[in-house]
Amino acid sequence: MKGPKPAPWIGKIPAYVPGTSKDTVTERYGIKNPIKLASNENPLGPSPAALEAADAARAGMHLYPDPDALELRAAAAAFFRCRSDQIVAGNGSDEILDLLCRAYLVPGREVIIPALTFSYYRIASLVCGAEVVVSAMDGFAVDVDDIIERASEKTGIVFVANPNNPTGTCLKQADILKLVSALPPETLIVLDEAYAAFVREKGFMSAVKLIDEHSNVATIHTLSKSHGLAGLRVGFCVAGEPVISTISRIKPPFNMNIMALKAGAAALGDKEFLKQTLEVTWQGLDYLYEEVGRLGLAYVPSQTNFVLIHIGERYLRVYEELLKRGIITRAMTSFGLDGYLRVSIGLPGENEAFVRALREVL
């Protein structure tokens, strides 16, 4: 049948695989209130300040939102310790990834991504006809030396999630400085710091500190995890003037809705909520480390709000049995990590329910 033909590289794009939803578990198993520990969402819900701001914004939803996101960018500048003119706000960090790829990739240009990382880097790159080069991991950590070795004059972008998803590991300051100093200024280095707020590793450094001296460094941030706004989609690119002015040219004029703009600005100022989020996360991680260890299971120490647990050959059966008990985790099949489950940190009672269910099905 004749019809419009898409670009030839579109057929190479893999489908994004999301975590199992609560509605799916309710429909499949008849469980009214399943516990979702699959998508690294904030178990406390949204920031109260964000809720109040979003509610107040409802009356203005008949008006177009601020195309420049001035209030939100000012709040983000204070939070990330940079200038507001070094920020582009986006409809989630996914839109930021799309903007960077559209601006800096052409068919045939190469993108380097680690073997175990966020799948949307590959998708966004392939949409632009780029060739994806996969770098090896150093165990569960991103291997900076391997990235440097694979870089060439064809490399347009290097994507590094720091901390990394799904492994939960992070690169230290020395690793980031080594990567930035080794790559040429023509290569855009994108450091995705979606989970940076959760890091307890003392050697960690946000790459925001590098953007004044390195015009090829861009950082990505989101309010989905630490500030509980996954459903509103609030993300940022923080970079120097060349990158910011470039992606601003192709950013849709009204890319963020008014409720996201107002709630995002309020959430960034809600220091008490962020403090509570970190306390719940860190206490939950320590609890799961102890309980998982008691079950004789290995895990990867995490700098995020989730932990990667090694179940072994029966991991898919364990995953399904947990679903039947109303516990939603994330099987790592789509990431190429057979044998592992990724478990988001929940409220204390949710973490305890997971451990009880895991003990039953092992």
N, C-alpha and C positions, 0 to 999 in steps of 0.2 A: 504494500500500500504506500502510495506517495504521500509525502507530508514534509513539514519543516525538519531540517536536519540540524541536530545540536552540534556543537564543537566536538571534534573527534575524541578529545581527551576526557569528555564528560563521562563516557562509559567506564573509565578507569576508577572513578570515585567510589569508594566503599560507603555503604550506608552507616550513618552514626547509630551506635547501639546504646540506648539509654538504660538506666536502671529500671527494674520492675516497679510499677506504680502501686500505690495502696489500693486503688480501685480495681486493678487486675487481681490482686490477692483476695479482695472481698468477693468479687464475682466468681473466682475460680474455687475458693475454699469456704466461702460463707462466713469469713471472719470480719466482724464489723469494724474493729479498730486495730488493724495491724500496726506493728512498729517498723518504721522504715529507717534502716541503717545502711542505705545503699548509695545515696547521692551526695553525701557530705554536706547536707543542709544543716542550718543552725537549729539545734533542738529547743532553744528558748523561744523560737519564733522570731518575728521582726522586732527591731528596736521600738520601744514605746514612743520615743520621740518621732520616729518615722511614721508610726501609725497615726499619731496626732496630726502630723504635717500632711499626710496623704488625705486624711479626712477633711482637713481644711481646704485642700486643693480641689475637692470635688466640684465646688461651685463654679470653678473656672474652667471646667473641662470642655466648654463650648468654644474656648479660645485656643489659638495655636500656642504651643509652648515656646519658650525662649530658644531660638535656634543656636545661640551661643552658649547656653547653659552657664551663664555668668555666676549665679549664686552657687550652683553645684561645684563649678570649677574652683571658686574661691575657697569653699569648704575643703575640697580635695587638696588644694595647694597647702592649706594649713596642716592637714593630716599627713600628707606625704613629704612635707618640708621642701617644697619647691615653689616656683612661681605659677600663677594661673595661666600665663601664656605658654607654659611648657606642658599643658594638659589638653587633650581632646577627650570629651566624654562620649560614651557610646551606649548603644542598646545592648548592654552586657559586653563582656570581654570578647565574645564571639564576633561581634561586629567590628571591634578593634582589630582582631586577627584578619578579618576579611579586608578591611581598609588597607592594612599594611601589605597584604599579599597583592591586592589589586594595584597598589602604587608602585611596588618594587619588583614584581615578577612579570616575566613574559614567557611565552612558550619556549621550552628548551633550557631556561635558566634552572639552576639546581637549588634545592633547599635541603638542609641537613637537620634531621630530627633524631633524637635518641630512640633506641629500639623499643623501650618501654616508657611510653609517655602519653599525654593527652592526645586522643585520636583526631581532634579537629585541626591540629596543625597540618596533618596530611591532607585532610579534606579541603581546607582552604587553599592549600598550595596547588593541589591537582585541579581545582576549579580554574586556576589561571594558566593551566597548561605546563606547570613547572614539573621538573623531574625530582622525585624525592629520594634522597640519599640517606640511608639509615646507619647511624653510628652505633657501635657496640656499647654495652653497659659494662661497668666495672662492678660486678655483682649486682646489687640493686641501686647503685649510684650512677649518675651520669658521668661518662668518661670524657673529661675535657681533652685529654691527649689524643683520643681517637677522633674527636670532632676536628681538632686542629690538623690531624694527619689527613683527613678526608676532604678538607676545604681546598678549593681550587679557584681559579679565575672565573669559573662558571657559577660559583656559589653566590646566590643573591641574598638569602636569609639563612640564619641559624636560629632555630627555636630551642630554648632551654627553659623548662619549667623549674623554678627554684623557690620553694621546695617542689619536688617532682610528684606528679600524679601518674601512676597509681602506687609508686613504691614508698612515698613518704620521706625520702631522703633529701638532704639539701647539700648544695655546694657551699664551701666556705669562701671567705673573702679572697684568699690566695688563689683559689681555683678560678673565680670570676676575673680577677685581675690578669691571670695567666691567659685566659681565653681572649679577653679584650685586647691585650697587648700583642697576641700572636696573629690575630686575624687582620686583614687589610681594611682600611677605612671604607672601601667600596662595598664591603659585606655588612649588611644590617644584622645586628645581634639583638634578638628579641628575648628578653628575660621575663617570663611570665611569673609574677609574684602573687598569684591568686591566694596562696596559703601562707604568705609571709608573716601575717599577724600571729600565727600559731607557733612560730619557731622558738625553741628554747636553747638551741645550739648557740654557744657564745661566739663562735667564729663566723656566724652568718653576717652578711652585709647586704643591704638593699642596694641594687644597682642604680637607684635614683641618684645616688651620690656621684655617679660617673657621667651623667648626661651633660654637664657643663663643659667637660673636657673632651668628651667623645661623642661626636655628632652621629656616629653609627650605632649608638646604644639606645634602645627603647625598652621601657618596662611596661608591663600590662598588670592591671589591678581590677578587682571586682569587689562588690559589696554583697555578693551572694552568700558567702560563707561566714565571714567574721561579723557581718552586720545584719544577717537574716533577711536579705532582700532578693533572694533568688527569683521570686515570681515577678519582680518589677524590672529586672534586667538593668543593672547599673554597672558600667565598666569604664575604665580609663586607660589611655595611653599617656605615659609621661616620657618626654624626650626633649631633645634640643630643637631649636627653631627650624632646621631643615626638614626634619621628619614631621613636626607638627604642622608646618605650613603646607607640606605636600599632601598629607592625608586629609587636612581640612578642605582642600580643593574638591575632594571626591566624597566627603561626608554628606549624606542627605541633610537638607536644611532643618528639618524637624524630626530628627532621628530618635528623640527621647520624649516620652509622654510627660505631661505636666505633673502627674503624681509621682513618677520616678524622679523627676528633677527635685521636687520639694522633699520627698521622703529621703532621697539620697543625701541631700544637704543636711537634713536634721540628723540622720543616722551617723554621719561623720563626726558630729559634735557630741554624740551621746557616749561619753567616755565610760560612764558607769556600766552601760550595757555591754560594751566591749570587754571591760574588766570581768564581768560575770561570765561572759562567753568563754574567755580564756580559762577561768577557774574551772568551769564545768568540763571543758575540753581536756585540760591537763590532768585533772583528777580522774576523769574517765579513762584516759590513756593509761595512767598508772594502774588503775583497777583492772583493766583488761590485760595488761602485761602480766600481772600477778596471777589472774585466774586462768588465762590461756596457758601460762607456764605450768600451772598445777595440773592441767589436762595433758601435759606432755607435748604440747604443740609449739612449733617454732613461729616466731613473728619477726617482722622488720621494725625496729625502733623508728618512730615516726616524728617528723617535725610539722605535722599537719593535724587535721581533725579527723583522721581515720587511721586504721592500722591494717596492714597486710598480714594475713594469717595463713600458714601452710597447713592444709588439711590432708593433702596426699591424693592418691588415685580416686578416692571416693568423694572428692569435693563436690561434684555435681549432685550426688545423692544427698549429701549433707545439706547442700543449698536448697534442694527441693523439700527435704524434711523440715528445714527451718521455716520455709514458706507455709507449710501445712500447719505450723504452730504459730503463724502470724508474725514471723520475724523475717524481714526483707534485708538480705545482704547483697553483695555484688560478686557473682562468680567472674573470675578474671579471664575467661575463655577469649573474649573479644580483644583483650590486650596481649594475648599470646602467653599468658601465665597460667598454664594448666596446673591444677593442684592447689590453687590459692583462692581465698575469699578476701575481699576488702570490706571492712566493717567500719562504718561511720560511728563517731562517738555520739551517744544519745544522752538523755537525762539519766541520772543514777538508776532509777527503776527500770529504764529501758535497757541499760547495759546489763543489769542483773538478770532481766528476763532473757536476754540473748545468751548469757552464760548458762542459765538453767536449761534452755532449749538445746544448746550445743552439747551440754553434758549428756542429755537424753539420747541424742542421735548418734553420738560417736560410738 
